Amino acid sequence: MERLDQFLEHKGLVFGIAYRMTGSFTDAEDIVQETFLRWSNAKEQLIRSPKAFLSTIATRLSLDTIRKTKRKKETYIGPWLPEPIPANNEDEIDPDTLDLAFLHLLEKLNPVERAVFLLRESFALDYEIISKSVGKKQDACRQILKRAKENLRSEKKKFNPSLESKNALIHKFLLASSQGNPELLLPLLREDIVVWSDGGGKVHAARIPIMGKPRAAAFLIRTRKNQYYKNAEHFLAQSNGTNCIIVYRKNQPIGLHSFAVDEKGISKIHTILNPEKLTAFSNKQALIDDGKLVPLSLFLLFPKKNFFRKPIPIWAKPLANVIKWIFT
């Protein structure tokens, strides 16, 4: 049992590396399983540091996965976005680098740069471990990290709003969008806002990013009226370290909307529509029971309340139904 306990102790690290590297919940789970198999098969070896051993395996498997999926990304229909995961998964390490916008930004780096950056900046591993993981000398890893930081610096968010201020802006955005008038959205959006939609060719979605306030506002209102969302249920959820909106129809997730916010307004909206990327949210009732999904109507009614920490009051549910009827 000692070896199993050692693996379980570092399972969050393995998942964290794999998920950040691949941007895929499904691939990350596969890498966790394969890492465990290799850990089990190495039981005769003298392993001085389980953490170093497991992180090295996870990184190498992640690099292999990225190389295998490169062709798939190149032929992907429309923008490719990372696969979202619910809050409180196996990973609580450096939640800022779980953000969908940040994971999307990491696509600017080549696989080795991404590995070195994440292992050092997110997991604070020493260069000896990083060197073995990526097959580069330690001095080379230091230079790779420097280059990766330079590549990310121009787009790295400079302002990290509080959850309260972000929720307030999202609340205003939802109320304005319910009016069906693009002009009402304009004050809430940055001039250089970008709206990304990932349908993967499975469902209808914009195949290019929508840029700029007027185009983004018109697009957001137009898509909100789409029949695709008819008879759908909207929930507030915690995904990738932040609050987001997730939509269900017939108990299946059909869309997730994540917002990047700074002091000038909403800067990016990432919308995941590809059903293959929403599998982590497929069990709606289990997520509700765990307190990870809250009816959006309750958020509209009480935007300052943290429903993820306290149960929903019984008296609030009838009011929420009224708000849901007005909103939809």
N, C-alpha and C positions, 0 to 999 in steps of 0.2 A: 504493500500500500504506500510505502514511502515515495516511490517513483511517481505513482499516480497523484499523490498529494503535491509533489513538486511541480508536476505539469499543471494541475489545477491552480496552483499559486500564480503561475505565469500565463495562464490561458488568456487573460485580458490583454496582456502584452502581445501575445501571438495574434489574436484577433485584431488588435489595434494597428499593428504593423500591416497585416494583410489587407485590412479594409482601406486604410489610407493610401496604400500603394496601388491597389487595383480599382478603388472606387466602386467595388461590387460587394454587396452583402453575401450573395450566393458564392462567389469565388472565395471570399474570406472564410466562410464556413468550411468550404472544401479544403482550404489551406490549413485550417485548424485541425481537421481530421487527419490530413496527410502528415502534418507535423507530429501529431500524437503517435501515429504509426511508426515514424522514424525514431521518435524518442523511445518507444517501446522496444524497437529492434536493436537499439544501441545500449541495451541494459548491461551488456558485458563490458562496455567501455568505461574507463575511468573519466568521469565528467566532473571537473572541478567547479564549473559554474553553470548550473542549469539555465540561468537567465541568458548567458552568452550563447550557449548551445542552441536554445530554442529560438532566440531572436535571429540567429544566423540562418537556421533552417527556414524560418518564416520569411525572411528577406529573400533568400535564394528562390524559394517556391513562388514568391510574389513576382520576382523578376522573370521567372520562366512563364508565369501566367500572362504577364504583360506582353511578352514577346509572342506568345501563342494567339493572343487576342488582337494584336496589332492590325492584322488584315481585316478583322471584323469591324474595328473602329473606322478604318479607312473607307469601308464600303457601307458604313452605317448611314441610314437615310435621315437627313436632318442633323441638328446638333446632338452631340453625345454629352449627356450629363451623368454625374455619379448616381449610384443607386442609394436612395435614402434609407435610414434605419431609425427605429423608434428610440426614444430616450431610455436611459438605464439599461442599455444592452450590456454586453460584457465589458464595455470600454468606458472608463471614466478618466483616462489619461489625456491631459491637454485637450479639453473639450473645444477650444477655439479652432483647432485644426480639424475638427469634425464638420465644421460648417460647410454646407454644399458649395457656397461661393468660393471658399478657400480650396476645397478639393477640386473644383473645376479649374481654378487658377493653377493648381499643381500640374495640370496637363501641359503647361508651357515647358516643363522640365522633361529632359529625357529620363528613362527609367533609373539609371544610376544616380543622376543628380537628385531625383526624387527620393531615392533610398537614403542617400547620405544626408540630405536635408532633414528628413523625417526622423531618422535614427538619432541624429544629433540634437535637433531642435525640439522635437516632440517627446522623445524618450530619453534624452540626456545620456546616451550610451557613449562609452569612451571610444577613441579612434582605433584601438586594437580590435574591438568587436566589429566596428564598422568596416575596417579594412578586410577582415575575414569574410564578412557578409557579402561585400560587393566585388571582392577579388582585386582590390587596388591597394597600393602602398599607402601608409598613413599620411605622408606628405601630400600625395595626390588627392586623398580624401579631403584634406584641409582646403586645397585649391578648388575642388569640386563644390564644397560647401560655400566658399566665397562666391563662386560663379553663380550658384543657384540663388543665393541671396540677392545678388545684383539683378538677376532675371526677374525676381519676384518684387523687388523693391518698388518699382514704378506703379504697381497695381495693388500693393498690399494696403489694406484699409488702415487709415490713419486715425479714424474715430470709431470707438467701440461704445455704442450707446447702452444705457442701462436697459434691463428688460422692461421696466416700467415705461420708459420713453418710447421704446420700440413698439410695445403693445399699444400705446396711445396712438402712434402713427398708423399702425395696421387697423386699429379700430376706426379711425377717421377714413382710411382708405376703403374699408368695407361699407361703411355708411354712404360714402360718396358714390361708390360703384353701384350701389343698389338703386340710385336715382336714374341710372341709364344715361347720364349726361357726361361726356368726356371732359368738358370744361371744368367740372367739379374736381376731377382728379389732378389737374395740372399743378395746383399749388403744393401737392403732396409728393410730386416726382422731381427728381434731379433733372437738370437739362440734358445730361448725358446718360440717362437711364437706358438699360438694355434688358429686354425681355427675352428669355431663352425658353424654348419649348421642345421637349424631347418626347416624340411619339414613336421613334424607331421604325416608322413605316407600318406599325401595327394599328394605329389610329390616326385620324387627321390631326395634324399639328403644323405650325409654321416651320418651314424648312430652313429659314435663315433668321438670325437674331433681329428683333424689332428694336430700332434705336431712336432715341430722341423723344421728348415729352409728347408732342402732338400725335405722332404715329403710335407710340406706346399706349397713350390714353384711349385712342380710338380702337386700337386692337383689343385692349382689355375689356372695354364695354361690349364690343362686338362678340367676343368669345363668351362673355358672361351670358349673353342671350342665346347662345348655341343650344340646339335641342339635345346635344350630348349630355347636358347637365339637367335635363328635365327629370323630375321625380327623383332627384338626388338628395342625399343627406350630407350636410357640411359639418365638419368637426374641427375644433382647435386641438392640435397635437403638439407634442414635443419631439422633434426629430433633429438629429445631428447637432445637438447642443442648443437649439433655439426653437421658438414657437413657429408653427406653420399651420396652413389650412389643408385638410385632406378631405376628399370628396368620395362618397360611397354611393353606389347604385346596386340594389339587390344584394346588399351586404358584401359587395366586392369593391375594393379601392379602384377608382378610375382616374384620380388626379391628385397631385400634391403640389402645393404652391409655397415656396420658401422666399423670404424677403431679406435682402441686404439693405441695411439702413445706415445713414450717417447724418451729420448735423444739417445737411441740406435737403434731406428727404430720402425717398426710396431710390436706391441706385441700381439695384438689380432685382429681377424676379425670375426665379428658376421654377419652371413648371414641368413636372414629371408626369407624362401621360402613358408611356409605354407600360402595359400591364406586367411585363416580365420584370420590371424594376420596382414594382410595388408589392412584391411577395412578402416582405417583412411586415406588411400591414394587413395581410389577408385575413387574419382572424380578428374580425372587428369586435366581437363580443368579448373575447379574452382581453383585448386592449381596453375596452370600456370597464370591465371588471377590475382591471389593474389600475384604473384611474389615469390611463394614458391617452384617452380620447374624451373630450368634453364637447357637448353640443355647441355649435358656433353661436346659437341664439343666446346661450348663457353668457358667453364672452361679450356679445353685443350689449347685453343687459348690464353686466357687471365687469367692465374692462379692467378694473384695477384689482380684481380678486384673483388670487392664485388658486385655481381649482385643482391644480395638480398636487397640492399639498393638503387640501382640506376637502372632505366629501361634499357633494352637491346637496344643498338644503332641499328638503322635500317641497317646502313652500315655493321654491323658485321655479320648479318645473312647469306649473301652469303658465306662469309669466313667460317662460322661455318659448312655450308653444305659440303664444301670441306673437312674439318677436319673430319667430321662424316664419309664421304665416305672412307677416308684413314684409320680411326680407325677401322671401321667395316669390 
